[in-house]
Amino acid sequence: MSEQPLPPGQYVPRDWPALHYGPVPRFRPERWDLRVYGFTESLGEYRWTWPEFDALPRVRTVSDFHCVTRFTMPEVAWSGVSTRTLVELAPPAPSVTHVLVWAEYGYSANMRIGDFLADDVLLATHREGAPLAPEHGHPVRLVVPHLYGWKSVKWVRAVEYLTADRRGFWEERGYHNRADPWKEQRYSYQEEPGDGPPLV
């Protein structure tokens, strides 16, 4: 058990709830791909099939996972592809400030490029040494430990480079644009000037 304090308002549950919007997608490896597009340095699009992505270098991290619904899972061991590796292979233009991470069924979450490239952020394929369960994001989920869990997008399919911030699925529906659990940034009504683009 981690000896680190929990963010405000959080607790440690007995089990890890599987929370998501919509159905759990079926993984079809022959159809699956991961794309990087938008304001890339080359202005082109990058794409990996499942065998190509599965062959990329792997990293292992251990971090706490904070859900906006107030549970925290301490010291979770993840393994997968570092977002820094992805960005090295698909460089963004110098003007890129944010990314929008897209999942199955059109779900998305936005974040600053610096958040996306933090040391322990990765595109995870395994948790605690086992492949992710379907309800927890198999085959690939983003893991951004320093932000609330809705930013850790399940069933990732694409990364879009942006030169200006654009809200994702839950951010458009009243969740905080930044999502720092240590500042308890849960909802958009808590936002201050500079926290993100206006809600429309």
N, C-alpha and C positions, 0 to 999 in steps of 0.2 A: 504494500500500500504506500502511495506517495505521502511524504511528510510535508509537501508543499500545501499552503493554504488554498482553499477553494475560492473562486471568484464570488462576489456578493450574490446571495440568493440561490446558490447552487447546493446540491446534495448528491451523495453517492448512492445509487440504487443497487438492488440485489442483482438484477439482470439488465442487459442492454436492450431497451425498447427499440423496435424497428419502426421509425416514423417516416412517412413519405407521402407525397401527393400523387394520387393516381395508382394504376396497377404496376406490379413488378414486371419489367420487360423480360422477354425471353432472349437469352443470348444465342445468337447464331454466328459462330466464328467465321463461317464462309462469307457472311455479309457485313461483318463488323469492320469499321475503320475508325481512325481518329484523324481529324483534320485540324490544321492550324491555318487561319486565314485572317483577312482584315489588313491592317497596316503592317505587313511584313516588310523587312528590309528590301526584299526583291520585288515586292508587290505581287508575288505569286502565292499559290496555295501549297501547303505541305500535307501529305497524307501517308498514314501507316496502316497496313492491313493488320489483322490480329497476329499472324506469325511474325511480322516485322516489329510490331510493338513489343511482343513478348520476348523478343531477342535483344531489346535495348538493355544497357547496363542497369543494375539494380542497386538500391540503397535500402538500409534498414533504419528506422527511427523509433523512438519511444517517447510518447507525449500524452498529455491529458486531453480528453475530448469533452468539450463543453456544449451542451445542447441548450437552445433558447428556452426549451420547456422546463429547464432548471436542473436537469441531471448532469453530472460529470462522471465520466469513466476515467479513473486514474491510470496512468502508465500503460497505455495501449501500445503494443508493438506492431508496427506497420512495416510492410516492405513493398517496393514498387519502383517506379521511375521518378527520379527527382525532376521537378519542374525546371530546374536549371539545365538539366540535360536536354529537355525538350526545347528550351529557348536557344540553347547552343545550336541545335539542329535546325531550328526554324527561327532565325533572328528577327526581332521586331525592329521597325523603323525607330530612329532616335526620338521621334515625336510621340511615341506610345506612352501613355500614362496609366491606362487601365486595361483589364481584360474582362471579357464576358465568357464564362465557362458554360457551355451548352451540354445538355443531357438528352436522353431519350424523351420523346413526347413534347419537345420544345421547352422543357424546363431550363432555367438559366440562373446564374448568380454572378454578380459583378464584384470586382475588387481592384485595388490599386496594384500596379505592376510590382511594386515593392513587396506587397503582401504575398502575391503569387510566387515571388522568387525568394522568400524567406528560407533560411537554412533547412528547416524541418518540413517543408511543404513538398508533397509528392503525389503522384498519380498511383494510388495504392492498388495492388492486386491481391495482397494477402494481409490477414490480421492474425496475430498470435501464431504465425507459421502455417496457417491454413488458408486456402483460397477464400475470398470473401463469399459470404452467403448471398444468394440472390437478393434478399430483402435488404441487405446492407451494401448493395452496389455492384455486385459481380457483373462484369469482369473487372471494371475499373471505376474507382471513385477518387475524387480529389480529397486530400486531407490538408486542412489549413488549421493547425492546432491553436493558433493565437486568436482566431475568430470563432464566433458561434457556429454551431454545426451545420446550419443551413447553407453556409458558404462552402462546406465540404461536399460538393455536388456528387451525388450517386449517378452511376450509369453514364459516365462522361463520354461524349462523342466529338466535341469540338472545343477549340479555344479561339476566340476572336480578339485580335489586338485592336485597341481603341485609342484614339487621340483625345478623347473627352469621355467623362464618366457617363454611363447609361445604366439605369436600374435594371436588375434582373427580376425574376418571377415574384419572389416574396417581397423584395424591396418595393415593387410597384403596388403591393397589397398591404402595405403598412408596417413592414419590418424596417429596422434601422439600416441605413445605407452602409455604415462602417462595420458594425457588429463586434465591437471589442467587449469581451465578457468582463474584463477587469473594470471597465467603466460602466458596465451593465447597460450597454447600448442595444436594447431589445426592439424598440418600436420607433417609427418615424416621428412621432410627436416629441421624442426626446432630442431630435436633431438640432444642431446649432448651425449658423451660417458657415458654409464651407464643408459641411458633412456630405453633401451630394447634390445632384441636380434636383430641381423642384419636382414634386409629385404632380402628375397630370391626370 
